């Protein structure tokens, strides 16, 4: 299944309860952990994936610009992935991501080995459109998020 998650429509990777808005996090590591917990609760990953996500964040920032971070696990965490999935967490007050960057949205992703690259590339396409990026950052309802991903 390597790489196949990059062809699944983004909307199919998000469960109804995988969009959580109006959250707060003290720092980027708490935000990453919240993403990991949401992925665990969705049944997409096991508990071990959270440690893999935090390990990645410690080694390289997952902030990609436009107020968005895309936390995901390291290749060592691939065995913790049961199925490809995404969670979208909104932080209206923002989360200090370091280096003067603030994330208002964290999109946690889980994919089998190699699948992250395709998912991140497809998410980046949305963020390259300033209007779509603004709609993502300011969404107040889950249906607004699902619309952006083609639900």
Backbone as JSON Lines, residues from 0, in Angstrom:
{"i":0,"aa":"X","n":[0.82,-1.19,0.0],"ca":[0.0,0.0,0.0],"c":[0.86,1.26,0.0]}
{"i":1,"aa":"X","n":[2.14,1.12,-0.06],"ca":[3.05,2.25,-0.04],"c":[2.69,3.25,-1.12]}
{"i":2,"aa":"X","n":[2.52,4.53,-0.71],"ca":[2.22,5.6,-1.64],"c":[0.78,5.67,-2.08]}
{"i":3,"aa":"X","n":[-0.02,4.63,-1.84],"ca":[-1.4,4.65,-2.34],"c":[-2.25,5.68,-1.62]}
{"i":4,"aa":"X","n":[-1.89,6.05,-0.4],"ca":[-2.69,7.04,0.32],"c":[-2.63,8.4,-0.35]}
{"i":5,"aa":"X","n":[-1.63,8.64,-1.2],"ca":[-1.54,9.93,-1.87],"c":[-2.6,10.06,-2.96]}
{"i":6,"aa":"X","n":[-3.28,8.96,-3.33],"ca":[-4.31,9.03,-4.36],"c":[-5.73,9.05,-3.78]}
{"i":7,"aa":"X","n":[-5.88,8.76,-2.51],"ca":[-7.19,8.78,-1.86],"c":[-7.62,10.24,-1.74]}
{"i":8,"aa":"X","n":[-8.87,10.58,-2.09],"ca":[-9.32,11.96,-1.9],"c":[-9.13,12.39,-0.44]}
{"i":9,"aa":"X","n":[-8.63,13.61,-0.25],"ca":[-8.37,14.1,1.11],"c":[-9.61,14.0,1.98]}
{"i":10,"aa":"X","n":[-10.78,14.25,1.41],"ca":[-12.02,14.22,2.2],"c":[-12.29,12.83,2.77]}
{"i":11,"aa":"X","n":[-11.8,11.78,2.12],"ca":[-12.02,10.43,2.62],"c":[-11.1,10.07,3.78]}
{"i":12,"aa":"X","n":[-10.11,10.9,4.02],"ca":[-9.16,10.64,5.1],"c":[-9.6,11.27,6.42]}
{"i":13,"aa":"X","n":[-10.69,12.05,6.39],"ca":[-11.16,12.76,7.57],"c":[-12.48,12.18,8.04]}
{"i":14,"aa":"X","n":[-12.51,11.63,9.26],"ca":[-13.76,11.18,9.87],"c":[-14.51,12.4,10.4]}
{"i":15,"aa":"X","n":[-15.8,12.25,10.63],"ca":[-16.6,13.37,11.14],"c":[-16.06,13.92,12.46]}
{"i":16,"aa":"X","n":[-15.56,13.05,13.32],"ca":[-15.06,13.53,14.62],"c":[-13.57,13.88,14.58]}
{"i":17,"aa":"X","n":[-12.98,13.91,13.4],"ca":[-11.56,14.21,13.26],"c":[-11.28,15.68,13.0]}
{"i":18,"aa":"X","n":[-12.32,16.49,13.04],"ca":[-12.17,17.95,12.92],"c":[-12.56,18.53,14.26]}
{"i":19,"aa":"X","n":[-11.61,19.18,14.89],"ca":[-11.83,19.74,16.23],"c":[-11.38,21.19,16.22]}
{"i":20,"aa":"X","n":[-12.32,22.08,16.42],"ca":[-12.03,23.51,16.36],"c":[-12.17,24.14,17.74]}
{"i":21,"aa":"X","n":[-11.62,25.33,17.9],"ca":[-11.75,26.04,19.17],"c":[-10.86,25.5,20.27]}
{"i":22,"aa":"X","n":[-9.72,24.9,19.9],"ca":[-8.82,24.3,20.89],"c":[-7.76,25.29,21.35]}
{"i":23,"aa":"X","n":[-7.08,24.9,22.42],"ca":[-5.94,25.67,22.94],"c":[-4.8,24.68,23.22]}
{"i":24,"aa":"X","n":[-3.58,25.16,23.01],"ca":[-2.39,24.38,23.36],"c":[-1.33,25.33,23.88]}
{"i":25,"aa":"X","n":[-0.62,24.91,24.9],"ca":[0.4,25.75,25.51],"c":[1.6,25.96,24.59]}
{"i":26,"aa":"X","n":[1.9,24.95,23.77],"ca":[3.05,25.05,22.86],"c":[2.87,24.05,21.72]}
{"i":27,"aa":"X","n":[3.82,24.04,20.79],"ca":[3.7,23.18,19.61],"c":[3.69,21.7,19.97]}
{"i":28,"aa":"X","n":[4.38,21.33,21.03],"ca":[4.43,19.92,21.4],"c":[3.09,19.44,21.94]}
{"i":29,"aa":"X","n":[2.41,20.29,22.69],"ca":[1.06,19.94,23.14],"c":[0.11,19.84,21.94]}
{"i":30,"aa":"X","n":[0.25,20.74,20.98],"ca":[-0.59,20.7,19.78],"c":[-0.34,19.42,18.99]}
{"i":31,"aa":"X","n":[0.93,19.03,18.86],"ca":[1.26,17.78,18.16],"c":[0.67,16.59,18.9]}
{"i":32,"aa":"X","n":[0.77,16.61,20.23],"ca":[0.2,15.5,21.01],"c":[-1.32,15.43,20.84]}
{"i":33,"aa":"X","n":[-1.98,16.58,20.79],"ca":[-3.43,16.59,20.55],"c":[-3.76,15.99,19.19]}
{"i":34,"aa":"X","n":[-2.96,16.29,18.19],"ca":[-3.16,15.69,16.86],"c":[-3.0,14.17,16.94]}
{"i":35,"aa":"X","n":[-1.96,13.74,17.63],"ca":[-1.72,12.3,17.77],"c":[-2.85,11.61,18.49]}
{"i":36,"aa":"X","n":[-3.34,12.23,19.56],"ca":[-4.47,11.64,20.31],"c":[-5.7,11.53,19.42]}
{"i":37,"aa":"X","n":[-5.95,12.55,18.61],"ca":[-7.11,12.5,17.71],"c":[-6.95,11.37,16.69]}
{"i":38,"aa":"X","n":[-5.73,11.15,16.2],"ca":[-5.49,10.05,15.26],"c":[-5.69,8.7,15.95]}
{"i":39,"aa":"X","n":[-5.25,8.58,17.2],"ca":[-5.46,7.35,17.97],"c":[-6.96,7.11,18.15]}
{"i":40,"aa":"X","n":[-7.69,8.15,18.55],"ca":[-9.13,8.02,18.79],"c":[-9.89,7.68,17.51]}
{"i":41,"aa":"X","n":[-9.34,8.04,16.36],"ca":[-10.0,7.71,15.09],"c":[-9.74,6.26,14.68]}
{"i":42,"aa":"X","n":[-8.81,5.6,15.38],"ca":[-8.48,4.22,15.05],"c":[-7.45,4.08,13.94]}
{"i":43,"aa":"X","n":[-6.88,5.21,13.5],"ca":[-5.92,5.17,12.39],"c":[-4.53,4.74,12.83]}
{"i":44,"aa":"X","n":[-4.18,5.02,14.09],"ca":[-2.84,4.7,14.59],"c":[-2.93,4.16,16.0]}
{"i":45,"aa":"X","n":[-1.85,3.52,16.41],"ca":[-1.76,3.09,17.8],"c":[-1.07,4.19,18.61]}
{"i":46,"aa":"X","n":[-1.11,4.04,19.9],"ca":[-0.55,5.01,20.84],"c":[0.91,5.35,20.52]}
{"i":47,"aa":"X","n":[1.67,4.39,20.03],"ca":[3.09,4.61,19.72],"c":[3.34,5.68,18.67]}
{"i":48,"aa":"X","n":[2.36,5.96,17.85],"ca":[2.53,6.95,16.79],"c":[2.73,8.35,17.37]}
{"i":49,"aa":"X","n":[2.13,8.62,18.52],"ca":[2.27,9.94,19.14],"c":[3.74,10.23,19.44]}
{"i":50,"aa":"X","n":[4.46,9.26,19.99],"ca":[5.88,9.44,20.28],"c":[6.66,9.71,18.99]}
{"i":51,"aa":"X","n":[6.27,9.05,17.93],"ca":[6.92,9.25,16.63],"c":[6.67,10.68,16.11]}
{"i":52,"aa":"X","n":[5.46,11.18,16.32],"ca":[5.13,12.55,15.9],"c":[5.95,13.57,16.71]}
{"i":53,"aa":"X","n":[6.05,13.34,18.01],"ca":[6.82,14.25,18.87],"c":[8.31,14.2,18.53]}
{"i":54,"aa":"X","n":[8.8,13.0,18.19],"ca":[10.2,12.85,17.79],"c":[10.47,13.68,16.53]}
{"i":55,"aa":"X","n":[9.58,13.61,15.55],"ca":[9.75,14.39,14.32],"c":[9.76,15.88,14.65]}
{"i":56,"aa":"X","n":[8.83,16.31,15.49],"ca":[8.74,17.74,15.81],"c":[10.0,18.23,16.53]}
{"i":57,"aa":"X","n":[10.59,17.38,17.35],"ca":[11.83,17.76,18.03],"c":[12.99,17.89,17.03]}
{"i":58,"aa":"X","n":[12.97,17.09,15.97],"ca":[14.08,17.12,15.01],"c":[13.9,18.17,13.92]}
{"i":59,"aa":"X","n":[12.65,18.41,13.5],"ca":[12.39,19.4,12.45],"c":[10.96,19.92,12.62]}
{"i":60,"aa":"X","n":[10.79,21.22,12.49],"ca":[9.47,21.82,12.64],"c":[8.55,21.35,11.51]}
{"i":61,"aa":"X","n":[7.31,21.07,11.86],"ca":[6.32,20.69,10.84],"c":[5.48,21.88,10.4]}
{"i":62,"aa":"X","n":[5.85,23.08,10.82],"ca":[5.17,24.3,10.37],"c":[5.5,24.51,8.91]}
{"i":63,"aa":"X","n":[4.47,24.69,8.07],"ca":[4.74,24.84,6.64],"c":[4.36,26.21,6.1]}
{"i":64,"aa":"X","n":[3.88,27.1,6.97],"ca":[3.52,28.44,6.52],"c":[2.03,28.65,6.51]}
{"i":65,"aa":"X","n":[1.63,29.9,6.25],"ca":[0.2,30.26,6.18],"c":[-0.56,29.9,7.45]}
{"i":66,"aa":"X","n":[0.15,29.86,8.6],"ca":[-0.5,29.56,9.87],"c":[-0.85,28.09,10.05]}
{"i":67,"aa":"X","n":[-0.2,27.21,9.28],"ca":[-0.53,25.78,9.3],"c":[0.7,24.93,9.59]}
{"i":68,"aa":"X","n":[0.51,23.93,10.45],"ca":[1.52,22.91,10.7],"c":[0.92,21.57,10.31]}
{"i":69,"aa":"X","n":[1.78,20.67,9.85],"ca":[1.31,19.34,9.45],"c":[2.13,18.28,10.2]}
{"i":70,"aa":"X","n":[1.79,18.08,11.48],"ca":[2.51,17.06,12.25],"c":[2.27,15.65,11.71]}
{"i":71,"aa":"X","n":[3.33,14.88,11.68],"ca":[3.25,13.49,11.25],"c":[4.43,12.74,11.86]}
{"i":72,"aa":"X","n":[4.36,11.44,11.82],"ca":[5.38,10.62,12.47],"c":[6.62,10.43,11.62]}
{"i":73,"aa":"X","n":[7.63,9.89,12.27],"ca":[8.86,9.53,11.58],"c":[8.65,8.19,10.87]}
{"i":74,"aa":"X","n":[9.62,7.81,10.05],"ca":[9.5,6.51,9.37],"c":[9.49,5.37,10.39]}
{"i":75,"aa":"X","n":[10.07,5.58,11.56],"ca":[10.05,4.55,12.61],"c":[8.63,4.32,13.12]}
{"i":76,"aa":"X","n":[7.74,5.3,12.94],"ca":[6.37,5.16,13.41],"c":[5.44,4.49,12.43]}
{"i":77,"aa":"X","n":[5.94,4.12,11.25],"ca":[5.06,3.57,10.21],"c":[4.33,2.3,10.64]}
{"i":78,"aa":"X","n":[4.95,1.53,11.51],"ca":[4.31,0.29,11.97],"c":[3.13,0.56,12.89]}
{"i":79,"aa":"X","n":[3.0,1.79,13.36],"ca":[1.88,2.17,14.22],"c":[0.66,2.63,13.43]}
{"i":80,"aa":"X","n":[0.79,2.7,12.1],"ca":[-0.3,3.19,11.25],"c":[-1.17,2.03,10.78]}
{"i":81,"aa":"X","n":[-2.44,2.07,11.16],"ca":[-3.4,1.04,10.74],"c":[-4.01,1.38,9.38]}
{"i":82,"aa":"X","n":[-4.22,2.7,9.14],"ca":[-4.81,3.15,7.88],"c":[-4.47,4.63,7.7]}
{"i":83,"aa":"X","n":[-4.46,5.1,6.45],"ca":[-4.22,6.52,6.22],"c":[-5.35,7.36,6.8]}
{"i":84,"aa":"X","n":[-5.0,8.49,7.4],"ca":[-6.01,9.36,8.0],"c":[-5.44,10.76,8.2]}
{"i":85,"aa":"X","n":[-6.36,11.72,8.36],"ca":[-6.01,13.09,8.7],"c":[-6.92,13.56,9.81]}
{"i":86,"aa":"X","n":[-6.39,14.45,10.64],"ca":[-7.2,15.16,11.62],"c":[-6.89,16.64,11.44]}
{"i":87,"aa":"X","n":[-7.89,17.47,11.65],"ca":[-7.71,18.92,11.52],"c":[-8.09,19.55,12.84]}
{"i":88,"aa":"X","n":[-7.13,20.19,13.48],"ca":[-7.35,20.84,14.77],"c":[-7.16,22.34,14.61]}
{"i":89,"aa":"X","n":[-8.14,23.09,15.07],"ca":[-8.09,24.54,14.97],"c":[-7.77,25.18,16.31]}
{"i":90,"aa":"X","n":[-6.86,26.13,16.29],"ca":[-6.43,26.86,17.48],"c":[-6.63,28.36,17.21]}
{"i":91,"aa":"X","n":[-7.83,28.89,17.49],"ca":[-8.14,30.29,17.15],"c":[-7.16,31.3,17.73]}
{"i":92,"aa":"X","n":[-6.63,31.03,18.92],"ca":[-5.69,31.96,19.54],"c":[-4.26,31.73,19.06]}
{"i":93,"aa":"X","n":[-4.07,30.69,18.27],"ca":[-2.75,30.38,17.74],"c":[-1.88,29.62,18.72]}
{"i":94,"aa":"X","n":[-0.87,28.96,18.18],"ca":[0.11,28.22,18.97],"c":[1.48,28.7,18.51]}
{"i":95,"aa":"X","n":[2.31,29.13,19.45],"ca":[3.67,29.56,19.11],"c":[4.44,28.34,18.62]}
{"i":96,"aa":"X","n":[4.84,28.38,17.35],"ca":[5.55,27.25,16.75],"c":[7.05,27.49,16.71]}
{"i":97,"aa":"X","n":[7.5,28.59,17.34],"ca":[8.92,28.91,17.34],"c":[9.31,29.71,16.1]}
{"i":98,"aa":"X","n":[10.45,30.31,16.14],"ca":[10.97,31.12,15.04],"c":[10.0,32.2,14.59]}
{"i":99,"aa":"X","n":[9.19,32.71,15.54],"ca":[8.25,33.77,15.22],"c":[7.02,33.33,14.46]}
{"i":100,"aa":"X","n":[6.82,32.02,14.32],"ca":[5.68,31.48,13.58],"c":[4.56,31.09,14.54]}
{"i":101,"aa":"X","n":[3.33,31.31,14.08],"ca":[2.15,30.94,14.85],"c":[1.26,30.05,13.99]}
{"i":102,"aa":"X","n":[0.89,28.91,14.53],"ca":[-0.01,27.99,13.83],"c":[-1.42,28.17,14.37]}
{"i":103,"aa":"X","n":[-2.37,28.3,13.46],"ca":[-3.78,28.36,13.84],"c":[-4.48,27.05,13.49]}
{"i":104,"aa":"X","n":[-3.84,26.26,12.63],"ca":[-4.4,24.97,12.22],"c":[-3.27,23.94,12.22]}
{"i":105,"aa":"X","n":[-3.57,22.78,12.79],"ca":[-2.65,21.64,12.73],"c":[-3.38,20.51,12.03]}
{"i":106,"aa":"X","n":[-2.78,20.03,10.97],"ca":[-3.35,18.9,10.24],"c":[-2.46,17.7,10.51]}
{"i":107,"aa":"X","n":[-2.91,16.85,11.42],"ca":[-2.15,15.65,11.74],"c":[-2.41,14.6,10.68]}
{"i":108,"aa":"X","n":[-1.35,14.0,10.18],"ca":[-1.54,12.97,9.16],"c":[-0.85,11.67,9.56]}
{"i":109,"aa":"X","n":[-1.47,10.59,9.13],"ca":[-0.92,9.25,9.31],"c":[-1.01,8.56,7.97]}
{"i":110,"aa":"X","n":[0.08,7.96,7.56],"ca":[0.09,7.24,6.29],"c":[1.15,6.14,6.38]}
{"i":111,"aa":"X","n":[0.95,5.08,5.62],"ca":[1.98,4.04,5.57],"c":[3.28,4.64,5.03]}
{"i":112,"aa":"X","n":[4.36,3.9,5.15],"ca":[5.68,4.38,4.7],"c":[5.59,5.01,3.31]}
{"i":113,"aa":"X","n":[6.11,6.21,3.18],"ca":[6.13,6.89,1.89],"c":[4.88,7.68,1.58]}
{"i":114,"aa":"X","n":[3.79,7.45,2.28],"ca":[2.54,8.11,1.97],"c":[2.45,9.54,2.44]}
{"i":115,"aa":"X","n":[3.27,9.92,3.43],"ca":[3.23,11.29,3.95],"c":[3.56,12.31,2.87]}
{"i":116,"aa":"X","n":[4.53,11.99,2.04],"ca":[5.02,12.96,1.06],"c":[3.89,13.39,0.12]}
{"i":117,"aa":"X","n":[3.12,12.44,-0.37],"ca":[2.02,12.77,-1.27],"c":[0.93,13.57,-0.57]}
{"i":118,"aa":"X","n":[0.63,13.22,0.67],"ca":[-0.4,13.96,1.41],"c":[0.03,15.4,1.68]}
{"i":119,"aa":"X","n":[1.28,15.57,2.1],"ca":[1.78,16.92,2.38],"c":[1.78,17.74,1.1]}
{"i":120,"aa":"X","n":[2.16,17.15,-0.01],"ca":[2.17,17.87,-1.29],"c":[0.76,18.32,-1.67]}
{"i":121,"aa":"X","n":[-0.22,17.47,-1.47],"ca":[-1.6,17.84,-1.81],"c":[-2.13,18.91,-0.87]}
{"i":122,"aa":"X","n":[-1.78,18.84,0.41],"ca":[-2.19,19.89,1.35],"c":[-1.51,21.21,0.99]}
{"i":123,"aa":"X","n":[-0.26,21.15,0.57],"ca":[0.47,22.36,0.19],"c":[-0.2,23.06,-0.99]}
{"i":124,"aa":"X","n":[-0.79,22.29,-1.89],"ca":[-1.51,22.9,-3.02],"c":[-2.64,23.79,-2.53]}
{"i":125,"aa":"X","n":[-3.36,23.35,-1.52],"ca":[-4.44,24.16,-0.95],"c":[-3.86,25.42,-0.33]}
{"i":126,"aa":"X","n":[-2.74,25.27,0.37],"ca":[-2.16,26.41,1.09],"c":[-1.51,27.42,0.15]}
{"i":127,"aa":"X","n":[-1.21,27.03,-1.07],"ca":[-0.63,27.96,-2.03],"c":[-1.66,28.97,-2.52]}
{"i":128,"aa":"X","n":[-2.93,28.66,-2.31],"ca":[-4.0,29.59,-2.67],"c":[-4.32,30.42,-1.43]}
{"i":129,"aa":"X","n":[-3.97,31.71,-1.42],"ca":[-4.17,32.53,-0.21],"c":[-5.61,32.53,0.29]}
{"i":130,"aa":"X","n":[-6.58,32.51,-0.61],"ca":[-7.99,32.52,-0.19],"c":[-8.35,31.21,0.51]}
{"i":131,"aa":"X","n":[-7.9,30.08,-0.04],"ca":[-8.19,28.79,0.6],"c":[-7.46,28.67,1.95]}
{"i":132,"aa":"X","n":[-6.23,29.17,2.01],"ca":[-5.48,29.12,3.27],"c":[-6.19,29.96,4.33]}
{"i":133,"aa":"X","n":[-6.72,31.12,3.94],"ca":[-7.45,31.96,4.89],"c":[-8.73,31.26,5.35]}
{"i":134,"aa":"X","n":[-9.43,30.61,4.44],"ca":[-10.65,29.88,4.81],"c":[-10.32,28.75,5.79]}
{"i":135,"aa":"X","n":[-9.19,28.1,5.6],"ca":[-8.77,27.02,6.51],"c":[-8.46,27.59,7.89]}
{"i":136,"aa":"X","n":[-7.7,28.67,7.94],"ca":[-7.31,29.27,9.23],"c":[-8.49,29.81,10.01]}
{"i":137,"aa":"X","n":[-9.52,30.3,9.33],"ca":[-10.61,30.98,10.02],"c":[-11.88,30.14,10.13]}
{"i":138,"aa":"X","n":[-11.82,28.88,9.72],"ca":[-13.01,28.02,9.78],"c":[-13.51,27.9,11.22]}
{"i":139,"aa":"X","n":[-14.82,28.0,11.36],"ca":[-15.44,27.87,12.68],"c":[-16.33,26.64,12.79]}
{"i":140,"aa":"X","n":[-16.54,25.96,11.66],"ca":[-17.39,24.76,11.64],"c":[-16.69,23.67,10.84]}
{"i":141,"aa":"X","n":[-16.94,22.43,11.23],"ca":[-16.3,21.31,10.55],"c":[-16.7,21.2,9.08]}
{"i":142,"aa":"X","n":[-17.94,21.6,8.74],"ca":[-18.34,21.5,7.34],"c":[-17.53,22.45,6.45]}
{"i":143,"aa":"X","n":[-17.06,23.55,7.01],"ca":[-16.21,24.47,6.24],"c":[-14.87,23.8,5.91]}
{"i":144,"aa":"X","n":[-14.35,23.04,6.83],"ca":[-13.11,22.31,6.6],"c":[-13.33,21.22,5.56]}
{"i":145,"aa":"X","n":[-14.41,20.46,5.73],"ca":[-14.69,19.36,4.78],"c":[-14.89,19.91,3.37]}
{"i":146,"aa":"X","n":[-15.52,21.07,3.23],"ca":[-15.69,21.68,1.92],"c":[-14.35,21.98,1.26]}
{"i":147,"aa":"X","n":[-13.39,22.45,2.05],"ca":[-12.08,22.76,1.5],"c":[-11.38,21.52,0.95]}
{"i":148,"aa":"X","n":[-11.64,20.39,1.57],"ca":[-11.0,19.14,1.14],"c":[-11.86,18.34,0.18]}
{"i":149,"aa":"X","n":[-12.92,18.97,-0.3],"ca":[-13.73,18.33,-1.33],"c":[-14.71,17.3,-0.84]}
{"i":150,"aa":"X","n":[-15.21,17.46,0.4],"ca":[-16.18,16.5,0.94],"c":[-17.51,16.64,0.23]}
